[in-house]
Amino acid sequence: MNADDIAAGRARWQARYDAARKREADFTTLSGLPVEPVYGPPEGTADPRFDRIGWPGEYPYTRGLYPTGYRGRTWTIRQFAGFGNARQTNERYRMILGAGGGGLSVAFDMPTLMGRDSDDPQALGEVGHCGVAVDSAADMEVLFDGIDLAAVTTSMTISGPAVPVFCMYLVAAERQGADISTLDGTLQTDIFKEYIAQKEWLFDPEPHLRLIGDLMEYCAREIPRYKPLSVSGYHIREAGSTAAQELAYTLADGFGYVELGLSRGLDVNVFAPGLSFFFDSHVDFFEEIAKFRAARRIWARWLREVYGATDERALWLRFHTQTAGVSLTAQQPVNNVVRTAVEALAAVLGGTNSLHTNALDETLALPTDSSAEIALRTQQVLMEETGVTNVADPLGGSWYVEALTDRLEAEAEEIFARIRQLGGEGPHQIGPMTSGILRGIEDGWFTGQIAESAFTYQQALEKGDKKIVGVNCHTGTVAKELEILRVSHEVELEQQRVLAARKAGRDDAAVTAALARMVEVARTGENLIPPMLAAVRAEATLGEICDALRAEWGVYREPARF
């Protein structure tokens, strides 16, 4: 890009920056030196890379979505939490909000993630252990007791039974007296990554896509601020993928959901702003920063050039980040505080919109109150003490970071081409990327690629080519064993007692009729959200709703592969 074009871009950025709202803050260094809100090439010089780098708030958004960077608004501190029953988790949420957290993110237990009630035989021993147990709208009411859902943004990390859980969230908000149309938050819903990595599905892909399409339509029409899909690369990376694979598979899944929306006749400029993303921030500092910058650039370009989006907000890739759980070690767990801080800093320098920092003991158990507070304070130290919020994309223009950004973008494009190739050249029911994803799931291509990457990394660890402090180097320690959080078996028994009492006190005929109506609609092309909401209002449980749909649609079994 020549000097005149760079100067013109700077002038455009300056006008937008001047017009934007900024935080009341001291934008100087610790020593009191003033800093500019953004930096670029020296005035009057050319830079051939600058058409790909650009200015913050300007296409292709490599440097961020907003001209102010974090001077306008800092990232949302959104700590992921859930354990035991709804009352216990509600207490943790109040602690997080009281300590300065800006948003909530719900972790559900395994039975809930699999669409099963706490009294299901398959739930035995798992209730409340890896997250909170939610069986009905009544549990959701307790979960958010005293927390105004109209005033706080809430993220829910669940995909297989995401739609009925969302209906329970809506009913809980209704019972608080909230205006549903004003709710703001994010539901994960991303079923593609379940087949690719996490393996928490209910049905075959097609019924899940039908539910997701219904949810997209409903939210676009009834709850325009709510984001019904958070496309997740986090679990792909945690399964063992490389950074490039995480980037490419996640964005490909996002393109698949864009094709789903278009196949429903939705306007991409209306529904695309409701898509958000969820990435892992691993311990390779510069690679992660480059990954986030490349993701914004790729998404903007594909939405504009491939899917025809014209509205700026439809081109924006908004993303939440969680530090890498897989990087945490059971050996010398206090070292995990350092790993998490480095990973959080990479997410911030990459321009994350919200962030969860893992606790030091999460490789051993759910976080204690003390370790959860340290994780929260890690973000607050970054935000308040380090000066990283003063300058937008402070590493922009670094030869290393820009080269890594370009390299990851190129690798992602190669993977996109391969996925589309998997789908074949013939007509596609939804779209070419979706067809490729479905074929890749069916053939085990994604899982095979991730397994190969994980194996390669494990070999490097065992040979000592890659180092993990406390594991394969610097193994001596004077640290003592940690006190960890243990979820009592009494939580499961109490949850079952409460569930039995709720079932005994409801109108069974109303529940049966509501479930029958929901199944009837499932056999048509009507939107399933309204009848599912009616079932939830009648106090149908999550397991009952999912079982009714399992009986209608069947259960997905992953083909055996060797």
Secondary structure, DSSP 8 states (H G I E B T S, - for coil): --HHHHHHHHHHHHHHHHHS---S---B-TT--B--S---S-TT---TTHHHH--TTSTT-TT-SSTTGGGT---EEEEEE--SSHHHHHHHHHHHHHTT--EEEEEB-HHHHTT--TTSGGGTTTTTTSSB---SHHHHHHHTTTS-TTTS-EEEE--TTHHHHHHHHHHHHHHHT--GGG--EEE-B--HHIIIII----S-HHHHHHHHHHHHHHHHHH-TT-B-EEEE-HHHHHTT--HHHHHHHHHHHHHHHHHHHHHTT--HHHHGGGEEEEEEE-S-HHHHHHHHHHHHHHHHHHHHHTS---SHHHH---EEEEE-GGG--SSSTTHHHHHHHHHHHHHHHTT-SEEE---TTTTTSS--HHHHHHHHHHHHHHHHHS-TTSSSSTTTT-HHHHHHHHHHHHHHHHHHHHHHHHT-SS--SS-HHHHHHHHHHHHTHHHHHHHHHHHHHHHHHHHTSS--BTTTB---------------HHHHHHHHHHHHHHHHTS-HHHHHHHHHHHHHHHTSSS-SHHHHHHHHHTT--HHHHHHHHHHHH---------
